Amino acid sequence: MSLVVTHSRQFHSDEIMAIMLLKKYYFEESPKIIRTRDEKLLNQYKKDENVFVIDVGFVHDAGLLNFDHHQQGFSQKWEDGTPLSSCGLIWKWLRSNKYLHQKMNDVMMDTIENEIIKKVDAQDNGCGVWQEGIMLSQFNRNHHDDKVIDGQFKRALATAFSIYENSFYHLKAKIRDRKDIFKAIKDSESKGYEHTVVFKSKLNDGVGVVADETKANWVIIPRTKNSWKIQAVPKNSRESFSQRNTPPKEWFGLNDKDLKRVSGINQLFFCHKNGFMLLFEGELKDAVLLTEGLLR
């Protein structure tokens, strides 16, 4: 029988995420989960090399599948200094034993470590915040009945799966898009554009990467056929609401006939009230003429 043991009563995001990772990448069938702090039971399970003991027991011994981090003398950290929790310990065990490699490459593993696992560990050790972990903690209840709390634990565990799978999807898309972003930068430079990067599609973090990697002022993104979004590039990716350049202030907040009249450009049909975005209908070459000329 597949068995995982963790502590009872109030639960935390690190053991929830650790168990979720085991269920996703290790167990072929859903394991039984026992939540207890009974010392006699824990001593029995800690000696059983077929039972995972997670976030309880005051022992870290991967050979015996004991993954606690609360004991005196435990000092394992990530390379950036973040202390490990049970989540990081399980992730490292899964990675070192090649259980993750059938599902993702090293780039994806490194991305998940930085964007999810280390943040879970940091929050559990009081040196960071993982926003999704706050939501998981809200499943806890101040209740005398362990059955009620165990029921909430199951709900939190199910939610952890959804959080992880959604994050995985978007992180994978981010990695894929990053290649397309640099290709768009290279293609735009090869065409002699000094102030503009043209994307072939909407790309996650595209504007932020352009901000950090180029001196461009504008990104052009397709909307529909012959319709384009012209977006101002921020000063850098950390100041996402800043703008290197803006349209004339008299354009701000105008659309359709008013914008066409004030700007003298019939292809423009919307300007955001803060000037960070324009909508343009016409040929791409004309949109580029606008960003390379009037808006430089």
KAURFEN-V404451 format. One record per run of one state. SS is the DSSP state (~ for helix, > for strand, _ for the rest). FROM is the first residue (numbers start at 1). LEN is the number of residues. If there is no record, write none. Layout:
ss->SS from->FROM len->LEN
ss->SS from->FROM len->LEN
This chain:
ss->_ from->1 len->2
ss->> from->3 len->4
ss->_ from->7 len->6
ss->~ from->13 len->13
ss->_ from->26 len->6
ss->> from->32 len->4
ss->_ from->36 len->3
ss->~ from->39 len->8
ss->_ from->47 len->4
ss->> from->51 len->4
ss->_ from->55 len->5
ss->> from->60 len->2
ss->~ from->62 len->3
ss->_ from->65 len->1
ss->> from->66 len->2
ss->_ from->68 len->9
ss->> from->77 len->1
ss->_ from->78 len->5
ss->> from->83 len->1
ss->_ from->84 len->2
ss->~ from->86 len->11
ss->_ from->97 len->9
ss->~ from->106 len->19
ss->_ from->125 len->6
ss->~ from->131 len->7
ss->_ from->138 len->8
ss->~ from->146 len->45
ss->_ from->191 len->5
ss->> from->196 len->3
ss->_ from->199 len->7
ss->~ from->206 len->8
ss->_ from->214 len->4
ss->> from->218 len->7
ss->_ from->225 len->2
ss->> from->227 len->6
ss->_ from->233 len->16
ss->~ from->249 len->3
ss->_ from->252 len->3
ss->> from->255 len->1
ss->~ from->256 len->8
ss->_ from->264 len->4
ss->> from->268 len->4
ss->_ from->272 len->5
ss->> from->277 len->5
ss->_ from->282 len->2
ss->~ from->284 len->11
ss->_ from->295 len->2
